[in-house]
Amino acid sequence: MLHRIWYLLHFSYISSFLYLCYCLDPSTSFYHPSELSIMFQILLLVFCAVAYSSGHSYI
């Protein structure tokens, strides 16, 4: 349970930091900001699903 929360916190911090970096510097942005946010939402959903399914082994 604690491991799953720990991983989710780390992933949310990293994804929000990367998202801010890409939005603040357009020259390094490979995607449109809206497409980038959708991509991060999909990554976050996938990570949550993996962390939830693997988190049962910690309980």
Secondary structure, 3 states (H helix, E strand, C coil): CHHHHHHHHHHHHHHHHHHHHHHHCHHHCCCCHHHHHHHHHHHHHHHHHHHHHHHCCCC
